[in-house]
Amino acid sequence: MTFEKLCFQLLKERHPAAKIRAVEGASGDEGADLFLGDLENGPTIWQVKAFSNGFKDSQKGQIRQSLKHAVRNLAPRRWILCLNIDMDIRVHRWFQRLVRSYADKVEIGLWDASHIINELAHRKSIRNLFFPGAALEVSELRSLVTGIANHSAEQLAALATENAEQLIERLKECDARFNYEVSITTDRPSTLPSNVAVSLTVGASSIHAYPRDIEALRQSPPKLELELNPAGHRKVLAIQQTGHSQILVQSPGLNPPPFRRSAF
């Protein structure tokens, strides 16, 4: 099912370090389409439902049956319903009653159409794979701008914005769980925003990453890979011990490493 594959790809991107598995359902999925963890020890389960004719009693019955099978067969720690539509207020009220009725057995979550569309807005590669041509990709129409010596101040500002936007798009391809900000300062020290999660400064340029998808970051925390000399190692230990910021200086003659997925 295409919608099930879409949910799988989005969840793999949201939780890059987690080993989420898909279930082949022809022989019976026991109430799970996707799962994370040990099936014998309280896994997290995603049940995917694609409804083309709205949300009526028959759809409610399918959800109740899937949840009942999952709890009986797999005893999940968490059960999450993935839907290709949004619920109206009456269905939300029904679903909340269902959540309360299972409160002593399993934690229940909901990932509906609005959540999925929001994720797709931040994940260009998956969007193009499942919905090719659905949106105009402006970045693909941009050409390399050269010969800026005769540019006006307005043209230079537009070019700077263009480059920053393209950099932000590449950062999102590395990890779309963050929102990114690029700033350039030459005549004063760069300031660190209070709610930033990761900040990288190279020369006059700074990149700030702000948490966007808190749940995904909590389940699969980002990792940072650095190769440090003894002085840098001592600074990192000082950060861990005191929480105070430190400045890491690139060793002379070394090129900065390329961005990696694990860096954000």
C-alpha positions, 0 to 999 in steps of 0.5 A: 500500500502506497500510504503505508510506504509513505508513513514508513519513509517519513518515520524512518526520516523522523527517527534516523537512529531507530530500527523501525520495521515494516510488517508484511500483512498478507498472512496477518499483521496481528495489529501492527503495520510498522513497529519499533523494538522487541516484539516480546517486550512492549514494542511501539506499533504504528497501525496505518489506515487509508480511508477513501470514503470518510470516517464512519462506523465501519472505519471506527470498527476497523480501528477498534479491531486493529487496536484490540488485536495489537493489545492481545497479540503484542502488548505494545508499550505505545500504539499510534494510528496513522491516517490519511485524513483528518478527523472531524470534531465528533470523531475526535471525541470518539477517539479520545474516549477510545484512548481513555478506555485503553489507558491502563493497557497502552499509550495511544497516539495519532498521526493524521493527515495534517501531521503527515503534510507538515512532515512532507513540507520539510522533506523534499526527497520523500515529497518528490518520490511519492508526489513528483511534480506536485509542487514547483521546486524553485531551487531546481530552477535557480542558476549559478549567479556569477559576475557580481562586481557590478551588482547593486546593493539590492542585488547583492542582498538578493544573492545572499538570501538565495545562497542562504536559502539553498544552504538551509535546504541542504541542511533540511535534507540532512535533518529536517527535525530542525528549523535552521537560521543562517546569519553573517556578522563581520563587525561584532561577535555573533550572539547565541540565541537562547532557544538554539539546540545547535550552533556552528560558526565558521568565520563570520557565518553562523548556522543555528538549528532550532528544534522543530520535531521535539518528539522525534528528537527525544526518541532519536537524539542527534549526534555530533562527530568531531575529531579533537586534539587534546585541547579541544577534548578538554573543552568538550569535557568542560562543557559536559561538566559545567554547561558553560560554552566553549570555543573550538578553534580549527587547527591550522592547515586543516579543511573543515569537514563536510556536513554529515547527517549525524552532525545535526 
